[in-house]
Amino acid sequence: MPAADQGETPSNNTAVEVADAGSRPSGLFGALSGKLLWLTVICIMLAEVLIFFPSVASMRLRWLDERLSGAAAAAIVIDGLQPVELPRALQKETLEATGTKAIVLRKDGTSRLLATTEMPASVDEQYDLTDVPPLIAIRDALDTLIFGGNRIIRVYGPVQDTNTGVEVIMKDKNLRNAMLAYSRNVFLLSILISLFTATLVFFAINRILIRPIRKLTGSMQTFSVDPDNPRHIFVGDGGRDELAVAGRHLTAMQMELQKTLKQQKNLAALGLAVSKINHDMRNILASAQLMSDRLVDVDDPMVKSFAPKLLRTIDRAVGYTTEVLSYGQATESAPRRRRLRLHALIEDVRDMLAIDSQADVEFLDQIGADLEIDADSEQLFRVIHNLCRNALQALTAGTGGPEVVKRITVSAQRVGSVVSIIVDDTGPGMPQKARQNLFAAFRGSARSGGTGLGLAIARELVLAHGGTIALVEKPSVGTQFRIEIPDRPVSLDDYRSRSHVEK
């Protein structure tokens, strides 16, 4: 195995192990279903706690009302025996039956002690059951639960709908015990209800939510291990809920990713092939360069006029093959910028196009002879030549008679430190599909059989200069591109050194 493969294998295995470890739920508390189960139990218990306070307050009032009703019944019987006084032993039995220490009957504005065994010296709390607000009832219930159990309380209230009232004095020990028993029963019942409800919610959510999520995560894990296998693409169930929509988006994303990976592999293979071709082409061009150098010595006016252009063309081709030739396999070299006259560069572009006079295509150079631009001459030549060549192909391939104007116009102007270059043609215009993928490699071609690499490379070169390239909408037919390239910022040291030299 090569050393490079040996270095990459542990990294890939580690990534797979991390993905596997991250996809496994960590017990009942770590899994999403377990979290939902415990969250449901906690929410139901919190709801029961909120319900418990008013319910225990209501239970306390009912308990006191029952004791007051029992005492009222006994008081009415005792009051009917008047003026005979109830024997002490019978009073004691009546008080024990009602769970009180004293019974007082309020009637016609007077209070009468009907039965008592030992009257306490004082009472700790007193409660009026005539009309108790809910918050007061909850407060009194909590007070009894927390501090009660050994206090003497006084409770009074009306006898049904009459003007007669009953008052009792009693210990709150039995009341507190009853409230504690009620609280325990409510707590146990709440536990049972919460567990039963949580179990139902668990199975429902596990089937509706957790299983589809696990299916999604499983597909992601399997796809990440082997993204080239079409069988690893997620297949949804065709539902309409949010998870089904997420599944369809995952399917589309995986299909697009597979397409991109396949394209990247093709690009890598293409880059390798171009590198091999580049090696052989460079040798061929070197031989052609040696042969063309001899043309300078030929004493022929025609040869002498074409020889310099031929030499520049071959030199430029050798330079291209020496630098980067494949898009996506490597990056372009950094621009070697210098001040140059744009008019001379456009003239080289015109000569390189070699427009046939029979094609009826005009090439207008509207750039001033003194306009300078700060750029890499070879890279800027490639950009403008690519745009002009595309325009020439569109004009020559377009339909129309001799009356149709076929023209390529190159103009430029400087505004401050930015030079704007316009490449305009009167061709049929760019198709909508090419506009949508204008600078995308292999997708932005405007003609059949094109790769779209030209515009992608042109954009990369312009961006390397810190500039922009864009398609300009125009009211008339044709295509227009605008290139804007700013000058390099001058550092303070360079400015001072230049100023010193000038002085």
N, C-alpha and C positions, 0 to 999 in steps of 0.2 A: 504493500500500500504506500502511496506517495506520502511525503511528509506533510503536505498541505492537507490531505484527507485525514491523516491522523490527528492533526491539530483541530479540525472542525468537528470530528465525530463526538468528542466529549461534550462540546458546547451544545450540539443538537440534542444529544441524549439528555443533558441537563434540562434543556427547555421542555422536552417532552415529559420528564419526570415532574418538573414544576407544574406543568399543565395538568398532569394526572393528579398530583397532590391537591391542586386547587379545585379540582372537579369533584373530589370525594367529600361528602358531608362529614363533619366531625361530631358524631354522636347525636343524641336527641336534642341537646341544647344548641349544637352548631348548625344542624340542618334547618332549612327554612320551614319545613313542616313542623319540626319540634318548637321552633320559635313561635309559630302561629298558635300551636297548642297552648303553650304557657301564656302567651299574650291573651288568648281567649279566657283562660282561667282567671288571670289577674283582672281583666276588664269586668268579668261577671262578678268577682268578689268585690271590686270597687263599687259596682252598681248595687250589690247587696248591702254594702256598708252605708251607702247613701239612703237606701230604703230602710235600713235597720233603725236609724234614729227616730224617724216619725212613727215607725211601727212599735218600738219599745215604749215610746211615750204614750201611744194609744193604748197599749196593753196596761200600762200603769194606771191610766185614768179609768179603764174598765174595772181593774181590780179594786181601786178605791171606791168606785161607784157601786160595785157589788157589796162591799162592806157597809157602805152608807145606806144602801137599800135594805140590807138585813137589819141594821140598827134602827132604821125608820119603821120597819114592820114591828119590831119588838117595842119601840117607843109608843106606837099607836095602841098596842095591846095594853101596855103598862098604863098609859094615860087613860084608857077606858075603865080601869079598875079604881080610879079615884072616887072618893077620898081615901080608899083603902091603900095603905103603903105596902109595897112589895117586900116580902121577907128578904133578909140579907142573903140567905142561901140561894134563893131563886134569882136574886140579882147577880150573884156570882156566876151561876150557871148561864144566865142570859149573856153576860159579858164574855164568858169563855166561848159561847157559841158564836158570837159575832166577832170575836177576836179583838175586843176593845177593852179599855180600862174605865171608860165613863161614857154615858150617853146623855145628851142634853137635847131637849125638845124646845124648839122656838115656835111659839104660837101666839097670835094676837099681840105681838110686840113684846112678849115676855119670854124669858128663858127659864126652863125648869129642869133640874138635874133629876133624871129618872132612875138611873142605876149607876153605882160606882162601888169599887172595892177599896182602892187606895188612890186617892187623887194625887198626882204628881205635883211637886212644888212649882214646876215651870215646864213649858214646852219648848222644843228646839226649833220647830218649823210649823207653819200653819198654811193650809191650802184651802182655797175656795173653789169648789167644783161647779159653780154656777155657769161661768163662761170663761174657759181657759184658752187663750190664744195658742196657736201651734208652736211658736218659738218658745213661749213660756213653758209649755208642756214638755218640749224637748230638753230645755234647761233643767227643769225639776227632775226629769227622768235621769239625766246624767249625774245630777247631784246625788240622787238616791243610790245609783250604782256605785259611785266612787266613794262617797263619804257616809252613806247610810249604813244601817244595820244595828245601831245602838242608840237611836235617837227617839225622843217622844215627839209625836206630831199631832196636830189638831186639824181635823178635816170637817168641813161643813158644806152643806148644800141643800137645795129645796127637795121636798118630797113630791116627785112628779110635777104636776101643773098646779099644785095648791100653794097657798101662802104659808104653809107650814114648812119649817126647816128642821134639819137634824144636824147635830154636831157630835162628833165622837173624838175621843182621845185614845191614842193607841201607839204601840211601838212599830217602827218601820222595818223590824227584822224580817217578819214574814213577807212583807212587800218586796224587800230586796232579794230574798231567796227566790221568790216567784219570778222576779225580773231576771235573775241570773240563770234560772232554769229555762226561761223563755229565750234568753240570748244564746245559750248553748244549743238549744234546738234549732234556732234560726241559723247559727253558724254551721251546724252539721248539715242542715237542709241546703244551705248555700253551697257547701262543698260538693254535695251530691249533684245539685243542679248544674254547677259550673263544670264538673267533670263530664257529666252526661252531654251537656251542650257543646263543650270543647271537643269531645270525641266525635260528635256529629259534624261539627265544623271542620275538624281535622280531616275526616274522610272525604267530606265534600270538597274542601279546598285542595286536598291531595289529588283528587281525581280531576278537578276542573282546572287547577292552576299549577300544582307542583309537577305533575307528570309532563304536561307540555313544556314547562321550563327545563326539566331534566332532558327532555328530548332535544330542545334547542341547544343546551350546553353540550350534550353528547355529540351532536352534529358538529358544533364548533371545534370540539376537541379532535374528533376524527378527521375533520377537514384540515385542521392545522398540522396534523401528522403527515398526511398525504394529500396535499391540495390539488394534485394533478389528476386524481382518480375521479371520474364523473359520478361514480356510485356514491361518493361521500357528500354529494350535494344534498342539502336538506329538502325533504319532501313533506309538505304540510298536509293538513286534513281538509283544507278548503273551507274552514269556518269563517265567521265574520267578526269575531271578537278581536280584542287588541293583540292577544298572543298569536292568533292566526295571521293578522296583518304583519306582525313582527316576523313571523315565519316566512311569509312571502317576500318581505324585504331581505331577509337573510338569504333566501334562495337566489334572489336577483344579485345580491352582493357577491355570493360565492361564485355564481356563473360569470360575473364580470371580472372577478379576481382570477378565475381560471383562464379567462380570455387574455387578461393582462399578463399573467405569468407565461402563457404560451407565446405571447408576442415578445416578451422580454427574452425568452429563450431563442426565439427566431432572430431577435436583434443581436444577441450574443454570437449566434452562429454566423450571422451576416457580418458582424464585426471581425470575426476571425477570418472569414473568407476575404473581406476587403483588405485585411492586413496582409494576407498572402499575395493578393493581387497588387497591392501597393508596393510590395517588395520587388516583384517582377517588373511592374510598370516603371518604377524608379530607375531600374537598370536600362530599360528600353529608352526612356526619356533622356537618360544620360548619354546614351549612344547617339540619339537624335540631336542632342545639344552639341556634341562634338562635330557631327556632320554639318549642322547648320552654321557652325562657326566658320567653316570653309567657304560658305556662300559670300562672305564679306569680301573675299579675295577675287571673286568672279567679276570680271570687267564687263558688266551688263547693266545698263541703267535701270531696267525693269527689276532685275534681281537686287540691285543696290537699294531700290526704293522699298521692296518688300522684306528684305533681310532683317532690318532692325525690328520690325513688327513681329516677324517670325521668331526672332531670338527672345523678344520680351515674352511672347506667348509660351514658348518652351520653358523659359526660366520660371514663369509663373506656375506652370504645370508641375515642374520639379519642386517648387516650393510647397505646393498643395500636397504632393505625395510625401514630402518630408515631414509636414506637420500633420494635423489630425484630419482624417478623411471620413471617418465613420461616425454618424450621429448615434449617441447612446452608448458607444463602446468607450469613448474617452471624451474629455472636455477640450474645448478649443484653447489654444494658447492665449496668454494675456496680450492685449493689443499693444503694439509698439508704436505709440502715438508720436506724431510730429506735425508741424505746420506744413500743409501742402495746398496747392492750387486745385480747386475742385474742377475747374474747366478742363484741365489737362487729363484728369482721371476720367471724366465723362467722354472725352475724345477717345481714350483707350477702350471704353465700353462700346462706343459706336464701331470702332474698328473690329473689335472682337465679335460683335454681332454679325458682321459681314452681310448686311441687308442687301438682298438681290434687288436690282433696279426694276426687275419685272414684277416684283411683289407689290408694287404701288404702295409701299409703306414709307412714310416720312419719319425722320428722326430729327426733332428740333432740340437743340441745345441752347437754352435761354439763360445760361449762367454767365455772369460777368467774368471777364478774364482775371480780375484782381481779387475775386472772392476766395478767401482762405478758410480752411477747416482744420481743426485739431483732431486727427484720427490716424488709424493704421491704414495705410494706403491699400494694402493687399486685402484686408478684411472688408474695408468699405467698397472696394472694387467688386468683391464677391456679392455683397448685398445688392448694390445697384445693378450689377450685371444680371443677377438672378431675377430681379423685378422686371428689367427691360426684356430679358429673354422670354419670360412668361407672357409679357404683353405682346411680343412679336409672334409667339406661337398662337395666341388668341386671335390676333389680327389676320394671320395667314390662314388659319383654320376656319375663320368665320365666313359666312355667306354674304353675298352682296355684289353688285355690279361695279363697274369702274367709277360710277358717280359717288360711291360711298367713300368717305374720307377715312383713310387708315393712317393714324398718326400716333407717334410716341413723343411725348414732351417731357423734358427734364428741366426743372427750374429749381432755384434755391435763393434764399435770402438770409441775411444775418440780422438777428434782433438781439442786441446786447452780446452776451457770451454764448448764444445758442444759434446754431445753423439749422435751418429747416429746409429739407430737400423734398421736392414733390416729383413723383413719377406718375405721369398720367397717360392714359391711352383712350382711344375711341372705339375699343372693341365691344364685344357683346355683353361685357360685364361678368361678374363672378356669380356662380350658382349659389342658391341659398344653403345647400348642404356644405359647400366649401366655406361659406361665411361662418357657419356654426362651429366648424373645426379649423379655423383659419390657420393658426400656427401650431396645430397638432401634427406630429409626425405620423405618416402613413394614413392620415384621415383628412388632411386639409388640402388635398390636390383638387385643382379646378378643372383638370382634364382627365379623360379616360386613360388609364395606364400609368398615371403619375403617382409618385410616392408621397408627395407633400413634404419631403425633407428640405426642399429649398427654402420655403418660408420659415420653417422651424429653425434652420441654421441661421438664416438672416436675422431672425428675432434674437437668437442667442448672441450673435456678433454685435448687434446694436445695443443690447442690454449690457454687454461687456464694456461698452463705451460710456455707460451711464445714460444712454438715450432711450428713445421710444420709437416704435414703428406701429402704424395703425392704418386700417382701411378707412378712407374718407368717403362719406356719402356725398354724391354729386347729383345735381338735377338732371344732367344729360346722361346718355349712355356711356359705357366704358367703366374703367377701373382706375382708381387713384389711391396711391399710397403716400403717406407723409412720414418722413424720417426726421427726427429731431435729435441732434447730437450737441451736447454742451462742451465748452472748452474745459480743459483740466484746470482745477483751481491752482493758483500760484501760491506756493508756500512763502512765508515771510523771509526765510533765508535766501531763496532764489531771487526774490524781489530785491533784497538788499545787495546781493552779489551783482545782479544786473545793473542796478543803479550805480554801484561803485565802479563798474567797468565803463559805463557811459560817461561818468564824471572824469 
